[in-house]
Amino acid sequence: MQSRLLCLALAAALAVPAAFAEQPQAVAAPTAQAARHALLWKVSDADNSVYLLGSFHLLKPDDYPLPKEIDAAFEDAESLLFEVDPREMSAPETLATIQKYAAYDTGKSLGTVLPKATHEKLATLLATSGGSVQAFEQTEPWMVSMSLVLGLTHAMGFRAELGMDRHLMARAAEAGKPAAGLETIEDQMRAMDSVSHAEQAQGLAEFLDDPRHAMQQMQDMHGWWRSGDAAKLDSEMRAEMARKSPQSYRLLDIDRNNAWLPKVEARLAEATVDDTLVVVGSLHLLGNDGLVSKLRAKGYVVERVCSGCEGTSLQQVH
């Protein structure tokens, strides 16, 4: 269940901090510790190509510069597709949309949907940092969990404004390359809000029982992303989420992938030689439910773009 919370927080990091932050800016802090391999695939048809890039929505300064394969794909692409249109992320109405889905619309409250023990643990945790559970009473458990996880990752040094998506959004704006979204903020919030209160409460309870486990998972997930280890991300994060939180997995992964697929195919179907760089959360590319496998099953040529991966397990899709 912890993997579900991390995936939820990483997905929401695209939208929620943006409601309070300034426009994203490109990061160019050189370091010898940058990611070694990109989670990048090239999908080709007769006249053009789509690059599928697995993002990490929260990063640290020493994650830059990005692997050279990403720079090459960015330079080759005439346009970009992100999960959400960059213009919508900074729109004034975005915060109102988030608040609408994070609140109850049936007269319920946090105290009525959480088990008493979970509510008490939450109150204790918030009190230790000078907060109050009363401030969250009109907030659904998914948003409470997400807020706690984002606070935890922030303490670990991760920042939404440094995420790969925002970095590439800023670069696209600077380069004058058109960028669009695969879904709206409302689509994203609706998916998160659609998870049952029971599954939301279970995820919050497991986090409160062992926050250190979430910290370790975040460190592991970040490390696998930096090394381009698709197999580890698939087996330890995506597959665990599918097994332990099937409803969340369907709503946050499968349904969204299925909705995005025709939009990605439309870029391949265009009668032009223009290429597109598609930037989405890494787990959306992996497993049988991922965009990589779905496009390959439709007959497209799909190849991993990974310098130095040849002959290693990193070359595998799953």
TIBA-490844 format. One record per residue: residue number from 1; x, y, z of N, C-alpha, C, CB in turn. Coordinates in steps of 0.02 Angstrom, whole numbers. Glycine has a CB too. Layout:
<recs>
(rec NUM (X Y Z) (X Y Z) (X Y Z) (X Y Z))
...
</recs>
This chain:
<recs>
(rec 1 (41 -60 0) (0 0 0) (43 63 0) (-47 0 60))
(rec 2 (102 60 32) (146 117 32) (164 138 -39) (209 102 71))
(rec 3 (172 89 -84) (188 106 -154) (132 146 -185) (201 42 -194))
(rec 4 (69 132 -165) (13 171 -193) (19 243 -170) (-55 141 -170))
(rec 5 (36 255 -106) (42 323 -81) (97 361 -116) (54 323 -6))
(rec 6 (153 328 -128) (208 361 -163) (189 378 -234) (270 317 -162))
(rec 7 (156 331 -268) (134 345 -337) (84 401 -338) (104 281 -368))
(rec 8 (39 402 -289) (-11 455 -284) (23 522 -274) (-60 441 -227))
(rec 9 (71 525 -227) (105 588 -213) (145 612 -272) (149 581 -152))
(rec 10 (179 566 -306) (219 585 -363) (175 611 -420) (261 526 -387))
(rec 11 (118 578 -430) (72 602 -482) (45 671 -466) (15 552 -491))
(rec 12 (24 679 -404) (-6 743 -384) (46 798 -379) (-41 736 -317))
(rec 13 (110 781 -372) (162 832 -369) (163 875 -432) (230 799 -359))
(rec 14 (138 848 -486) (133 887 -548) (86 945 -539) (111 843 -606))
(rec 15 (31 935 -504) (-21 985 -501) (-22 1026 -437) (-87 952 -511))
(rec 16 (-20 992 -379) (-33 1027 -317) (18 1080 -301) (-36 978 -261))
(rec 17 (83 1066 -300) (130 1119 -285) (127 1175 -337) (200 1092 -281))
(rec 18 (109 1159 -399) (106 1209 -452) (55 1262 -436) (91 1177 -519))
(rec 19 (6 1246 -397) (-45 1295 -380) (-17 1349 -334) (-104 1261 -347))
(rec 20 (39 1335 -302) (68 1382 -255) (135 1409 -280) (77 1350 -188))
(rec 21 (162 1377 -332) (230 1394 -355) (230 1441 -414) (267 1331 -373))
(rec 22 (289 1468 -427) (298 1509 -486) (306 1465 -547) (358 1556 -478))
(rec 23 (313 1496 -605) (324 1458 -666) (387 1415 -659) (329 1505 -727))
(rec 24 (386 1353 -685) (446 1310 -681) (504 1340 -720) (430 1240 -707))
(rec 25 (564 1326 -696) (623 1350 -730) (669 1291 -742) (659 1404 -689))
(rec 26 (706 1295 -798) (753 1241 -815) (809 1239 -763) (781 1251 -886))
(rec 27 (831 1179 -748) (885 1169 -700) (947 1146 -737) (864 1119 -644))
(rec 28 (1003 1174 -720) (1065 1154 -753) (1121 1151 -703) (1082 1202 -812))
(rec 29 (1112 1114 -649) (1163 1108 -598) (1206 1047 -612) (1132 1104 -527))
(rec 30 (1266 1056 -640) (1308 999 -659) (1330 960 -597) (1368 1023 -698))
(rec 31 (1333 896 -605) (1355 852 -551) (1380 787 -580) (1299 840 -500))
(rec 32 (1426 756 -545) (1452 691 -567) (1406 635 -547) (1522 678 -538))
(rec 33 (1352 650 -509) (1308 598 -484) (1242 594 -523) (1293 610 -411))
(rec 34 (1240 622 -583) (1178 623 -622) (1156 552 -640) (1187 664 -686))
(rec 35 (1091 547 -658) (1064 481 -676) (1105 450 -732) (990 488 -697))
(rec 36 (1117 386 -727) (1160 353 -776) (1122 334 -839) (1193 292 -746))
(rec 37 (1060 314 -831) (1021 290 -888) (951 318 -886) (1019 213 -890))
(rec 38 (925 334 -945) (857 360 -950) (808 303 -960) (852 410 -1008))
(rec 39 (747 313 -937) (692 268 -952) (658 296 -1014) (640 262 -891))
(rec 40 (686 279 -1072) (667 310 -1135) (659 258 -1189) (719 363 -1156))
(rec 41 (603 262 -1225) (589 218 -1281) (570 259 -1343) (533 168 -1264))
(rec 42 (586 232 -1402) (568 264 -1465) (519 220 -1502) (631 278 -1508))
(rec 43 (461 248 -1518) (408 213 -1554) (405 242 -1625) (338 220 -1518))
(rec 44 (410 198 -1675) (415 222 -1743) (362 191 -1788) (483 208 -1771))
(rec 45 (339 232 -1837) (300 204 -1892) (333 226 -1957) (224 228 -1889))
(rec 46 (298 229 -2011) (329 241 -2076) (360 310 -2084) (279 230 -2130))
(rec 47 (330 361 -2052) (353 428 -2066) (375 470 -2006) (301 464 -2102))
(rec 48 (359 449 -1946) (380 489 -1888) (388 445 -1826) (331 546 -1874))
(rec 49 (407 476 -1771) (421 439 -1710) (394 475 -1650) (497 427 -1702))
(rec 50 (382 437 -1597) (364 463 -1532) (414 436 -1481) (290 444 -1513))
(rec 51 (442 479 -1442) (485 459 -1386) (442 454 -1324) (545 509 -1376))
(rec 52 (449 400 -1286) (414 391 -1223) (466 397 -1167) (376 322 -1220))
(rec 53 (460 448 -1126) (509 461 -1074) (477 453 -1006) (539 531 -1082))
(rec 54 (506 410 -965) (482 400 -897) (509 453 -851) (501 330 -872))
(rec 55 (464 492 -822) (484 548 -779) (485 529 -705) (437 606 -790))
(rec 56 (516 572 -666) (512 570 -593) (491 641 -574) (581 548 -558))
(rec 57 (432 647 -543) (402 713 -534) (434 754 -478) (329 705 -520))
(rec 58 (473 723 -435) (508 757 -381) (582 739 -386) (479 737 -310))
(rec 59 (625 789 -393) (696 775 -399) (737 821 -355) (718 782 -472))
(rec 60 (802 808 -353) (850 848 -315) (898 882 -363) (889 803 -265))
(rec 61 (933 935 -341) (980 969 -385) (1033 923 -415) (1015 1024 -348))
(rec 62 (1055 873 -376) (1108 830 -403) (1083 777 -451) (1144 797 -346))
(rec 63 (1018 779 -469) (994 735 -523) (1008 765 -592) (918 723 -514))
(rec 64 (1035 825 -592) (1051 859 -655) (1126 864 -664) (1019 928 -659))
(rec 65 (1150 864 -727) (1113 862 -790) (1082 793 -803) (1158 881 -847))
(rec 66 (1032 792 -845) (998 729 -863) (1041 689 -911) (930 743 -894))
(rec 67 (1027 624 -918) (1065 583 -966) (1062 612 -1036) (1038 512 -966))
(rec 68 (1115 602 -1074) (1121 633 -1140) (1067 608 -1188) (1189 618 -1170))
(rec 69 (1039 547 -1176) (986 522 -1220) (924 567 -1217) (968 450 -1201))
(rec 70 (912 595 -1158) (854 639 -1150) (864 704 -1189) (840 654 -1076))
(rec 71 (924 732 -1184) (939 792 -1222) (932 780 -1297) (1010 817 -1206))
(rec 72 (955 722 -1320) (951 706 -1392) (878 699 -1414) (990 642 -1408))
(rec 73 (837 666 -1372) (767 658 -1390) (731 726 -1390) (732 610 -1341))
(rec 74 (748 768 -1342) (718 835 -1339) (736 874 -1402) (741 872 -1276))
(rec 75 (798 872 -1422) (819 909 -1481) (786 882 -1544) (896 906 -1488))
(rec 76 (776 816 -1548) (747 786 -1607) (672 799 -1613) (759 711 -1607))
(rec 77 (638 807 -1557) (566 815 -1557) (545 886 -1576) (537 797 -1488))
(rec 78 (494 890 -1617) (466 956 -1636) (414 981 -1585) (435 952 -1706))
(rec 79 (386 934 -1546) (336 953 -1496) (340 905 -1437) (265 953 -1526))
(rec 80 (305 924 -1382) (305 883 -1322) (234 872 -1297) (348 915 -1267))
(rec 81 (223 814 -1266) (161 798 -1232) (177 780 -1160) (123 740 -1268))
(rec 82 (144 813 -1113) (151 798 -1042) (85 770 -1016) (172 861 -1002))
(rec 83 (86 745 -955) (23 722 -925) (-28 778 -925) (35 695 -853))
(rec 84 (-6 838 -906) (-50 896 -903) (-18 953 -943) (-62 918 -829))
(rec 85 (-59 991 -978) (-36 1048 -1016) (0 1097 -969) (-95 1083 -1053))
(rec 86 (61 1118 -986) (97 1166 -942) (58 1229 -927) (163 1185 -975))
(rec 87 (18 1252 -974) (-21 1313 -962) (-74 1303 -908) (-55 1336 -1027))
(rec 88 (-101 1242 -904) (-152 1229 -854) (-123 1225 -784) (-189 1165 -870))
(rec 89 (-61 1202 -779) (-30 1194 -714) (-24 1260 -677) (38 1164 -721))
(rec 90 (-16 1315 -714) (-9 1380 -681) (-71 1423 -686) (50 1417 -710))
(rec 91 (-126 1394 -710) (-189 1432 -718) (-219 1447 -650) (-238 1392 -762))
(rec 92 (-251 1505 -642) (-280 1525 -577) (-332 1475 -552) (-310 1594 -582))
(rec 93 (-370 1444 -598) (-424 1400 -576) (-400 1331 -554) (-473 1392 -632))
(rec 94 (-336 1316 -562) (-310 1250 -544) (-320 1236 -470) (-237 1245 -562))
(rec 95 (-304 1284 -427) (-310 1273 -355) (-383 1258 -336) (-285 1334 -317))
(rec 96 (-430 1294 -366) (-501 1282 -351) (-522 1212 -371) (-544 1333 -386))
(rec 97 (-496 1187 -427) (-511 1119 -450) (-485 1068 -400) (-481 1106 -520))
(rec 98 (-425 1077 -377) (-395 1032 -328) (-435 1032 -264) (-322 1050 -314))
(rec 99 (-453 1091 -240) (-491 1097 -178) (-560 1064 -183) (-498 1170 -158))
(rec 100 (-589 1069 -242) (-655 1039 -252) (-653 964 -243) (-682 1056 -322))
(rec 101 (-603 931 -271) (-599 858 -267) (-571 834 -201) (-557 831 -323))
(rec 102 (-534 877 -166) (-505 857 -101) (-556 861 -45) (-445 899 -85))
(rec 103 (-612 896 -57) (-662 906 -5) (-719 856 -12) (-690 978 -7))
(rec 104 (-756 847 41) (-815 804 41) (-875 840 12) (-831 779 113))
(rec 105 (-917 803 -23) (-978 834 -50) (-1041 799 -25) (-976 832 -127))
(rec 106 (-1033 759 27) (-1091 721 53) (-1102 731 127) (-1081 647 39))
(rec 107 (-1073 783 155) (-1081 796 226) (-1037 755 271) (-1151 785 245))
(rec 108 (-992 715 241) (-946 675 281) (-887 718 305) (-920 615 241))
(rec 109 (-846 689 347) (-785 722 371) (-731 669 381) (-798 762 437))
(rec 110 (-670 691 392) (-616 644 402) (-630 598 461) (-549 681 412))
(rec 111 (-659 625 513) (-674 585 572) (-726 532 560) (-696 630 627))
(rec 112 (-769 541 509) (-821 491 496) (-798 437 448) (-883 525 469))
(rec 113 (-746 450 409) (-725 400 360) (-662 362 383) (-711 433 293))
(rec 114 (-626 388 432) (-567 353 458) (-585 312 519) (-512 403 475))
(rec 115 (-555 252 526) (-562 216 589) (-536 259 647) (-525 148 586))
(rec 116 (-564 249 705) (-545 291 763) (-470 288 776) (-584 268 824))
(rec 117 (-441 229 772) (-369 222 786) (-327 261 737) (-349 148 786))
(rec 118 (-346 260 673) (-309 296 622) (-315 371 634) (-334 278 552))
(rec 119 (-376 394 650) (-387 465 663) (-345 488 722) (-462 478 676))
(rec 120 (-340 448 773) (-301 466 833) (-226 469 817) (-314 417 890))
(rec 121 (-202 421 778) (-131 422 758) (-115 483 717) (-112 358 719))
(rec 122 (-161 501 672) (-151 560 631) (-149 623 675) (-207 567 578))
(rec 123 (-195 627 722) (-197 684 767) (-132 690 806) (-256 679 815))
(rec 124 (-106 634 829) (-43 634 867) (15 657 824) (-29 564 896))
(rec 125 (19 631 763) (73 649 717) (71 724 702) (69 609 652))
(rec 126 (12 749 687) (6 820 670) (23 864 730) (-65 836 644))
(rec 127 (3 843 789) (16 882 849) (91 889 863) (-18 850 909))
(rec 128 (130 838 847) (202 841 859) (237 895 818) (234 774 844))
(rec 129 (205 915 763) (235 967 721) (197 1033 727) (235 945 648))
(rec 130 (156 1038 779) (119 1099 791) (56 1107 751) (163 1156 777))
(rec 131 (34 1054 718) (-26 1056 678) (-86 1029 716) (-16 1017 614))
(rec 132 (-141 1025 680) (-203 1001 711) (-243 960 661) (-246 1060 738))
(rec 133 (-270 905 683) (-311 863 640) (-374 899 619) (-327 797 674))
(rec 134 (-397 947 660) (-457 984 642) (-450 1021 577) (-475 1033 698))
(rec 135 (-389 1041 561) (-377 1078 498) (-389 1033 437) (-306 1105 497))
(rec 136 (-389 967 447) (-398 920 392) (-467 887 392) (-345 867 395))
(rec 137 (-511 907 436) (-575 872 444) (-617 872 380) (-614 903 499))
(rec 138 (-611 923 339) (-650 926 278) (-610 903 217) (-675 997 267))
(rec 139 (-555 868 230) (-510 844 176) (-514 769 171) (-438 867 189))
(rec 140 (-520 744 110) (-523 671 100) (-456 638 115) (-545 655 27))
(rec 141 (-457 573 135) (-396 540 155) (-341 540 101) (-411 469 174))
(rec 142 (-359 537 37) (-307 536 -15) (-266 600 -14) (-339 525 -84))
(rec 143 (-298 656 -2) (-262 719 0) (-222 726 65) (-311 778 -6))
(rec 144 (-248 700 120) (-210 699 183) (-147 658 174) (-254 672 241))
(rec 145 (-155 598 146) (-97 554 134) (-46 588 89) (-119 488 103))
(rec 146 (-71 618 35) (-27 650 -12) (12 708 20) (-66 676 -72))
(rec 147 (-22 746 62) (10 802 97) (65 777 143) (-42 842 136))
(rec 148 (51 722 179) (101 694 224) (162 668 186) (70 638 266))
(rec 149 (149 632 131) (204 604 92) (245 659 59) (178 556 38))
(rec 150 (212 710 33) (249 766 2) (291 803 55) (201 815 -32))
(rec 151 (264 809 116) (303 839 169) (364 797 186) (260 848 231))
(rec 152 (355 732 186) (410 686 200) (464 691 146) (385 614 206))
(rec 153 (443 689 83) (492 691 29) (526 759 26) (457 677 -38))
(rec 154 (491 812 45) (522 878 47) (578 878 99) (470 932 63))
(rec 155 (566 847 156) (617 843 208) (677 802 185) (588 812 272))
(rec 156 (665 756 137) (720 715 110) (758 752 55) (692 650 83))
(rec 157 (736 812 37) (772 851 -13) (741 851 -82) (840 826 -19))
(rec 158 (684 816 -92) (651 815 -157) (608 877 -166) (608 751 -164))
(rec 159 (607 903 -227) (569 963 -242) (529 955 -306) (616 1024 -247))
(rec 160 (465 974 -304) (423 970 -364) (449 1017 -418) (351 987 -346))
(rec 161 (475 1076 -398) (498 1123 -448) (560 1099 -485) (513 1190 -416))
(rec 162 (592 1046 -458) (650 1017 -492) (631 954 -532) (703 1000 -441))
(rec 163 (568 934 -531) (548 874 -566) (562 878 -640) (474 861 -556))
(rec 164 (572 819 -671) (590 818 -741) (538 852 -785) (599 746 -764))
(rec 165 (474 842 -769) (421 871 -809) (429 947 -813) (353 853 -780))
(rec 166 (437 978 -755) (442 1051 -753) (505 1076 -787) (440 1076 -682))
(rec 167 (559 1038 -778) (621 1055 -812) (611 1056 -888) (676 1005 -793))
(rec 168 (580 1004 -915) (570 1000 -987) (516 1048 -1011) (552 929 -1007))
(rec 169 (468 1063 -969) (418 1115 -987) (453 1182 -997) (363 1121 -933))
(rec 170 (498 1198 -951) (534 1261 -956) (578 1262 -1018) (576 1273 -894))
(rec 171 (612 1206 -1032) (655 1203 -1092) (614 1210 -1155) (694 1138 -1093))
(rec 172 (555 1179 -1156) (512 1184 -1215) (490 1256 -1227) (450 1138 -1208))
(rec 173 (472 1290 -1172) (452 1360 -1178) (509 1403 -1204) (427 1387 -1111))
(rec 174 (569 1390 -1179) (628 1429 -1200) (645 1416 -1273) (687 1412 -1156))
(rec 175 (634 1353 -1295) (651 1334 -1364) (594 1349 -1413) (668 1261 -1367))
(rec 176 (536 1371 -1387) (479 1384 -1430) (447 1322 -1459) (501 1428 -1486))
(rec 177 (454 1266 -1423) (423 1204 -1446) (354 1197 -1416) (467 1143 -1428))
(rec 178 (303 1183 -1457) (235 1176 -1430) (229 1117 -1382) (184 1168 -1487))
(rec 179 (191 1128 -1329) (181 1075 -1278) (107 1071 -1262) (223 1088 -1214))
(rec 180 (82 1011 -1253) (11 999 -1237) (6 946 -1183) (-28 978 -1301))
(rec 181 (-56 930 -1163) (-67 882 -1110) (-108 822 -1133) (-101 915 -1052))
(rec 182 (-97 766 -1100) (-135 705 -1114) (-201 703 -1075) (-94 643 -1097))
(rec 183 (-205 743 -1022) (-265 747 -982) (-268 815 -949) (-267 690 -929))
(rec 184 (-323 830 -917) (-330 893 -881) (-317 883 -807) (-399 923 -892))
(rec 185 (-308 938 -771) (-302 934 -698) (-365 902 -669) (-291 1005 -668))
(rec 186 (-422 918 -698) (-485 890 -672) (-486 814 -683) (-545 922 -707))
(rec 187 (-462 790 -740) (-457 718 -752) (-414 685 -698) (-428 704 -822))
(rec 188 (-358 716 -684) (-311 689 -636) (-340 687 -566) (-246 729 -636))
(rec 189 (-371 742 -545) (-400 745 -479) (-460 697 -472) (-422 816 -463))
(rec 190 (-499 691 -525) (-557 646 -524) (-534 574 -514) (-598 652 -588))
(rec 191 (-480 555 -546) (-454 487 -538) (-433 473 -467) (-395 475 -586))
(rec 192 (-399 521 -436) (-376 512 -368) (-435 510 -319) (-328 567 -348))
(rec 193 (-484 553 -332) (-542 558 -288) (-588 497 -295) (-580 621 -304))
(rec 194 (-583 461 -350) (-629 404 -362) (-612 342 -322) (-628 387 -435))
(rec 195 (-552 339 -294) (-533 282 -252) (-579 281 -191) (-458 285 -231))
(rec 196 (-603 222 -172) (-649 217 -116) (-618 243 -51) (-672 144 -106))
(rec 197 (-661 269 -7) (-636 294 57) (-603 238 97) (-693 324 97))
(rec 198 (-627 177 90) (-597 120 127) (-525 109 106) (-638 56 115))
(rec 199 (-511 111 39) (-442 101 17) (-400 162 33) (-441 87 -59))
(rec 200 (-429 221 30) (-392 281 50) (-372 277 123) (-435 344 37))
(rec 201 (-419 257 165) (-406 253 237) (-353 200 253) (-470 237 275))
(rec 202 (-356 144 217) (-306 91 228) (-236 116 212) (-323 29 186))
(rec 203 (-229 152 157) (-164 178 138) (-138 228 189) (-168 211 71))
(rec 204 (-181 271 215) (-160 319 265) (-139 284 329) (-216 370 280))
(rec 205 (-176 232 349) (-160 194 409) (-92 161 404) (-214 141 423))
(rec 206 (-77 133 346) (-12 99 338) (45 149 339) (-11 59 272))
(rec 207 (34 208 311) (86 260 314) (98 281 387) (66 321 272))
(rec 208 (45 292 424) (51 314 493) (85 261 537) (-17 332 522))
(rec 209 (74 198 519) (106 143 557) (181 141 548) (75 77 538))
(rec 210 (204 161 488) (276 154 474) (299 205 421) (292 82 449))
(rec 211 (304 269 440) (327 320 392) (397 306 364) (325 388 424))
(rec 212 (438 273 404) (507 260 381) (508 214 321) (549 230 438))
(rec 213 (458 170 317) (454 125 259) (442 165 196) (399 72 268))
(rec 214 (399 216 201) (387 259 143) (451 296 123) (331 310 158))
(rec 215 (490 317 171) (553 350 156) (600 303 119) (587 376 221))
(rec 216 (604 241 142) (648 193 110) (624 178 39) (651 128 151))
(rec 217 (559 171 30) (532 158 -36) (546 216 -84) (457 145 -33))
(rec 218 (541 276 -59) (556 334 -101) (629 333 -122) (539 399 -63))
(rec 219 (673 318 -75) (744 315 -92) (758 260 -143) (786 302 -28))
(rec 220 (726 202 -134) (735 147 -181) (709 165 -250) (700 83 -155))
(rec 221 (648 192 -251) (617 209 -315) (659 261 -353) (546 236 -304))
(rec 222 (683 310 -317) (725 361 -348) (790 331 -374) (741 417 -297))
(rec 223 (820 286 -336) (881 254 -358) (871 212 -420) (909 212 -303))
(rec 224 (816 174 -423) (802 133 -482) (789 177 -543) (742 87 -470))
(rec 225 (756 234 -532) (743 280 -587) (809 308 -613) (697 337 -566))
(rec 226 (853 329 -568) (917 358 -589) (959 309 -629) (956 381 -529))
(rec 227 (955 246 -610) (996 195 -645) (960 166 -706) (1014 139 -598))
(rec 228 (899 188 -719) (862 163 -776) (839 91 -768) (903 168 -838))
(rec 229 (829 69 -706) (812 0 -693) (736 -11 -698) (838 -22 -623))
(rec 230 (713 -21 -760) (641 -30 -772) (615 -93 -738) (627 -34 -847))
(rec 231 (656 -145 -735) (634 -208 -705) (618 -200 -631) (688 -262 -714))
(rec 232 (661 -165 -594) (649 -154 -523) (588 -110 -511) (712 -122 -490))
(rec 233 (583 -56 -549) (525 -13 -541) (460 -50 -555) (531 48 -588))
(rec 234 (463 -94 -605) (404 -132 -624) (385 -182 -570) (415 -169 -690))
(rec 235 (433 -220 -546) (417 -274 -499) (405 -249 -428) (473 -325 -498))
(rec 236 (442 -198 -406) (438 -175 -337) (386 -120 -326) (505 -151 -315))
(rec 237 (369 -83 -379) (322 -28 -370) (257 -39 -408) (354 38 -392))
(rec 238 (261 -44 -474) (199 -51 -513) (162 -115 -496) (215 -50 -588))
(rec 239 (197 -171 -497) (165 -236 -484) (139 -240 -413) (214 -293 -498))
(rec 240 (175 -211 -365) (151 -212 -296) (87 -171 -289) (205 -185 -248))
(rec 241 (85 -114 -322) (25 -73 -320) (-34 -110 -351) (36 -7 -357))
(rec 242 (-22 -145 -408) (-75 -183 -441) (-101 -239 -396) (-50 -212 -507))
(rec 243 (-56 -269 -358) (-75 -326 -315) (-110 -304 -251) (-13 -367 -298))
(rec 244 (-85 -251 -219) (-110 -232 -153) (-165 -179 -156) (-54 -207 -112))
(rec 245 (-167 -140 -209) (-216 -87 -214) (-248 -88 -284) (-184 -17 -200))
(rec 246 (-285 -140 -300) (-310 -149 -369) (-355 -92 -392) (-347 -214 -374))
(rec 247 (-395 -65 -348) (-439 -10 -370) (-399 52 -387) (-491 6 -316))
(rec 248 (-352 70 -344) (-309 127 -357) (-270 116 -422) (-261 139 -299))
(rec 249 (-244 56 -430) (-205 40 -490) (-246 48 -553) (-177 -31 -485))
(rec 250 (-307 25 -551) (-350 32 -611) (-364 105 -626) (-416 -6 -601))
(rec 251 (-381 143 -574) (-401 213 -584) (-342 258 -602) (-435 239 -523))
(rec 252 (-285 246 -569) (-228 291 -577) (-180 269 -632) (-191 296 -513))
(rec 253 (-181 206 -651) (-134 181 -701) (-169 156 -764) (-91 125 -671))
(rec 254 (-207 102 -758) (-236 70 -817) (-283 117 -854) (-274 7 -796))
(rec 255 (-332 146 -819) (-381 188 -853) (-348 249 -886) (-434 212 -803))
(rec 256 (-301 278 -853) (-267 337 -882) (-224 317 -941) (-224 372 -828))
(rec 257 (-189 261 -936) (-150 237 -993) (-195 226 -1054) (-113 172 -976))
(rec 258 (-252 195 -1042) (-298 181 -1098) (-324 246 -1129) (-357 138 -1073))
(rec 259 (-334 296 -1087) (-358 361 -1113) (-303 397 -1152) (-383 404 -1056))
(rec 260 (-241 387 -1131) (-185 421 -1164) (-165 388 -1230) (-125 423 -1117))
(rec 261 (-175 323 -1234) (-150 286 -1292) (-172 314 -1359) (-172 214 -1287))
(rec 262 (-236 329 -1370) (-257 356 -1435) (-224 423 -1450) (-332 364 -1437))
(rec 263 (-209 462 -1399) (-178 527 -1410) (-105 520 -1431) (-183 570 -1347))
(rec 264 (-73 468 -1404) (-4 454 -1425) (-4 427 -1497) (30 404 -1377))
(rec 265 (-51 381 -1511) (-56 354 -1578) (-71 408 -1630) (-108 300 -1581))
(rec 266 (-110 458 -1610) (-127 512 -1656) (-65 549 -1680) (-176 561 -1624))
(rec 267 (-15 554 -1638) (47 587 -1658) (84 544 -1710) (93 599 -1597))
(rec 268 (80 479 -1702) (111 434 -1752) (73 434 -1817) (116 364 -1724))
(rec 269 (7 444 -1814) (-35 441 -1873) (-32 504 -1916) (-106 428 -1853))
(rec 270 (-6 558 -1888) (-3 621 -1926) (40 612 -1989) (25 677 -1882))
(rec 271 (18 642 -2042) (53 636 -2107) (109 687 -2111) (4 646 -2166))
(rec 272 (153 685 -2061) (210 730 -2059) (271 690 -2037) (197 790 -2011))
(rec 273 (328 723 -2038) (389 690 -2014) (408 718 -1946) (447 701 -2064))
(rec 274 (361 753 -1914) (375 782 -1848) (375 727 -1795) (323 836 -1831))
(rec 275 (421 733 -1748) (426 686 -1692) (401 720 -1628) (499 661 -1683))
(rec 276 (377 679 -1581) (349 704 -1518) (384 670 -1459) (273 691 -1515))
(rec 277 (400 709 -1409) (426 682 -1346) (369 681 -1295) (487 725 -1320))
(rec 278 (351 621 -1273) (297 611 -1224) (329 599 -1156) (249 552 -1245))
(rec 279 (311 641 -1107) (342 637 -1041) (288 621 -990) (378 704 -1023))
(rec 280 (291 561 -960) (242 539 -911) (277 504 -854) (188 493 -943))
(rec 281 (242 494 -799) (271 457 -743) (296 389 -765) (220 449 -687))
(rec 282 (353 369 -740) (387 309 -764) (345 246 -762) (449 298 -724))
(rec 283 (304 238 -709) (265 177 -703) (212 170 -757) (233 174 -634))
(rec 284 (194 225 -790) (145 222 -844) (173 188 -907) (121 292 -862))
(rec 285 (239 178 -908) (270 147 -967) (282 73 -957) (335 181 -982))
(rec 286 (275 47 -896) (299 -20 -880) (243 -71 -875) (337 -18 -816))
(rec 287 (263 -135 -881) (216 -190 -873) (169 -198 -933) (175 -181 -810))
(rec 288 (128 -250 -930) (81 -263 -985) (29 -208 -993) (47 -329 -974))
(rec 289 (17 -170 -939) (-31 -115 -942) (1 -50 -964) (-64 -106 -875))
(rec 290 (67 -49 -974) (103 11 -990) (100 31 -1063) (174 4 -970))
(rec 291 (115 93 -1077) (111 119 -1145) (160 84 -1192) (124 193 -1146))
(rec 292 (218 65 -1166) (268 31 -1208) (240 -35 -1235) (333 18 -1169))
(rec 293 (214 -77 -1191) (187 -142 -1213) (124 -133 -1256) (170 -185 -1151))
(rec 294 (82 -85 -1238) (20 -74 -1276) (36 -53 -1348) (-23 -21 -1242))
(rec 295 (85 -11 -1358) (102 11 -1426) (138 -45 -1464) (148 74 -1423))
(rec 296 (179 -82 -1429) (212 -139 -1462) (160 -191 -1484) (264 -172 -1415))
(rec 297 (109 -202 -1444) (56 -250 -1461) (16 -228 -1522) (9 -260 -1401))
(rec 298 (15 -164 -1534) (-21 -138 -1592) (21 -140 -1656) (-42 -67 -1579))
(rec 299 (83 -166 -1651) (124 -176 -1709) (176 -123 -1722) (82 -181 -1767))
(rec 300 (182 -74 -1679) (233 -22 -1688) (302 -49 -1669) (216 41 -1647))
(rec 301 (352 -23 -1701) (421 -39 -1682) (439 3 -1621) (471 -24 -1742))
(rec 302 (456 -31 -1566) (472 3 -1503) (541 -20 -1480) (417 -13 -1448))
(rec 303 (585 28 -1470) (653 12 -1450) (674 54 -1389) (702 23 -1508))
(rec 304 (709 23 -1343) (736 60 -1286) (795 102 -1310) (758 11 -1228))
(rec 305 (796 164 -1290) (851 209 -1306) (892 217 -1242) (825 280 -1333))
(rec 306 (948 183 -1240) (987 180 -1178) (1059 164 -1194) (958 128 -1129))
(rec 307 (1100 215 -1198) (1171 205 -1212) (1204 168 -1154) (1206 273 -1224))
(rec 308 (1236 112 -1170) (1268 72 -1118) (1225 18 -1089) (1291 116 -1064))
(rec 309 (1162 14 -1111) (1116 -38 -1085) (1121 -103 -1124) (1045 -13 -1087))
(rec 310 (1151 -101 -1183) (1153 -160 -1226) (1185 -219 -1189) (1192 -145 -1290))
(rec 311 (1150 -275 -1193) (1176 -336 -1163) (1165 -340 -1088) (1248 -343 -1177))
(rec 312 (1128 -293 -1059) (1114 -294 -988) (1040 -301 -976) (1142 -231 -954))
(rec 313 (1021 -314 -914) (950 -320 -896) (913 -255 -905) (943 -344 -824))
(rec 314 (949 -198 -906) (917 -133 -914) (886 -125 -983) (967 -78 -902))
(rec 315 (909 -165 -1032) (883 -159 -1099) (811 -187 -1104) (929 -196 -1147))
(rec 316 (790 -225 -1055) (724 -255 -1058) (670 -203 -1043) (718 -312 -1009))
(rec 317 (611 -213 -1073) (556 -167 -1064) (527 -174 -993) (501 -179 -1117))
(rec 318 (517 -234 -970) (483 -245 -906) (533 -244 -850) (443 -311 -906))
</recs>
